[in-house]
Amino acid sequence: MPEQNPPRFEQLLDWLEGRLPDDQARAVADQVAQAGQAASADLAWLQRFRELSATLVIEQPPPETRALLVERFRAYAQSRRPASLLQRLIATLTFDSGLQPNTLGVRSAGTPEPQRQLIYSTDIADVALNIQPRRYGQLLDLTCQIFAKEALEPEQFVPQLVRGQLAVASASIDDLGEFVFEGIAAGEYELHLRSDALDIVIASVELRV
């Protein structure tokens, strides 16, 4: 007897799970009975998959993990949003503690690297950056805070560090406007604070040890 056309993959799945009307189920059963090797292999795979699925218990992730994943997806979605849809505000450097006379001088041996503070301003918010080299190694921690001048909720912004057109780190802002990037390599970055309507940009932040 010539081999019938094999059932489609989705038909096999519906048949196994009992979702087909009686007449269609009988037709698929006939096709399976006369199926070639490819259809038989598909059927065996589906049966094994259903057996494993029945024994698999997927637990809900911890709340902190879920919150982190949601925040990362939000940051990714906003990073993919066309810039033409956002009001772009370029922040201006208004303070650099590294240029202050009282921060200059020679450190004694064993003295930790000093924390450097930068403050950038726009018409709607100021952003303070505190750059702290780690005691060992060549990485830095960047602790930041946004100070809104208008009725803005800090939590609506998603901070991202960008280097060479690539977002290398993202963070979440608490209700005080604070956020942290940890273990960042030295170099030159852009810092973006994006909301649904705004993109506050610090165009060039030099992080150095």
N, C-alpha and C positions, 0 to 999 in steps of 0.2 A: 504494500500500500504506500503511495507517495506520501512524503512528510508534509504535514500541514504547515502553514505559516505559523511561527511560534508566537505566543502571546507577548504583548509588550511588557516591559518591566513593571510599569505602574499597574497593569492589569493583574499580573501575578501577585503583587502586593495586596491589591484590593480583594482578590480571590482568597488569599491566605487569611485575611482579616475579616472575611465574611461581609464585605460591603457591596457585593454585586447582587443584582436581582437574580432570581432562580434561573431564568433562561440563559443569562450571560454567564453565570457560574458554571452551568452545565457545558456551555460552549468552551470555556477556558479549561475545564477539566478534561474535555476531549482533546483539546490542543496539547495539554500537558502530557496526556497519555501517549501521544504520538510525537512528542517534541524531540528535537535533535539534541546534540550535546550542549550547544550554547544555552538553550532554554533550560535544560536540566541543571546546568551549572548555576544559572541565575536562581532557579528555584531552591537549590541546595544552599546557596549563599543567604537568600532571604530567610529560609527556615532557621539557619544557624543564627542569623542576626536577631530574629524575633526571640529565640531561646535566650540569647545573652541579654537582650533588652529587658526581658521579664525578670531577670535576676539582678539587674543593675539599679541601684538606688542613688539618685543624684540629690545631694543635700544642698540646701541654700547656702551661699557663701556667707561668711561673717559680715555684719553690717559695715565694718570699716573697709573690707575688701570691696563690697558692692559700691560703697560711696566713692572709693578710689577709681573703680572702673567707670562709674558714671561720670566722674570729673574728667577722666582722660578722654572719654568719648566726646564729652562736651567741648573740651579743648580741641580735639581733632576736628570736630564738626565746624567749630568757629574758625579754625585755621584754614579750612577749605572754602570758607565763604568768600565770595569775590570782594576785593577791597573797595570796589566802586560802590558797594552797598553800605559801607561804613564811613562815619565821619572820622577822618584821620587827624590826630592832634600830635604834633611833634613837640616833645618836651625839651626844655632848655636847661642846661646846667647852671644852677645858681649858687652852689656851694660845693667845695671840695676840701675836705680836711687835710689832704695831702699837700695843699698849697698854703696852709696856715703856718706862720713862723714858729708857733709854740710846739708844732709837731715835728720840727726838724731837729737833727742832732744825732749823736752816736749812741746806739743802744749797748748796754753792757752784755757780757756773755750770759747766755741762758735766759735773757729777757724775751718773752713771747713777741711775735710779730704784732705790730700795732694794728688795730682795727681802723679801716679807712671808711669815711662816710661821704657819700655823695647825695646831693639833693637836686632833683629836677622839678621844673614847674611848667604847668600849662594853665590856661584860663580857668579850668574846672577842677584841677587837683594838683597837689604836690606829691612827689614820690621820693621817699628816703631809702637809700641803699647803704647797707653796712657790709663791707667786705672784710672777712676775717680769714686769714690763712690758717690752715690746720697746723698743729704743732709739728706733725711729722708728715713728710711727703710733700707733694707739689699741688695739692688740691685746695680749694677754697670753699667756704660757706658764704652764701649771699642771703642776708636777712633784710627784708624790705617791708615798707609800710606805705600805704596810699592814704593821703589826707584830702578828702573831698572838700572843695570850696562851695559846692552847690549841693542840692538835695539829691545826692547819689548814694546808693547802697554799695559799699565796697565789695560785697559778696557777688555782685552781678558781673564782676570782671574775672577773666581767666588769664593769669600771667603765663607768658611763654618766653623762654630764652631761645633766640634764633642765632644760628651761626652759618654763614654761607648759604642762605635761603633754606636752611634745614632747621626745624624746631628740635632742639636737643634736650629740652626739659620743660615741664609744665608744673604748676603748683595750684593749690586752692587757697583762697583768701578767707580769713576768719572774720567775725563781726567787728573786729577792731581794725580791719584793713591790713593785717599782717600776713606775710607769706614768706616761705623759705625755699631756697634752692641749696641742696647739700652736695658736697663732693664734686664741685665744678672745676674743670681744668682751666688753667690760666689761658687768656686769650681775649679777643675782641668780639663782643656780642651785641645784638639788638635785644631790647626788652620790650615786649608787647603786652599791653593790658587791654584785653578785648571784651566788650560786652556785645549785646545784640545790635547796638547802634553806634558804638564808639570804638576807636582803636587808638589808645594812647601809646605813642612810640618814643622810646629812648633810643635814638638812632645808633649810638656808639658808646658802649660801656666797656672800658678796658679793665679786665680782671687780671690782676697780677699778684704774684707772691711777694 
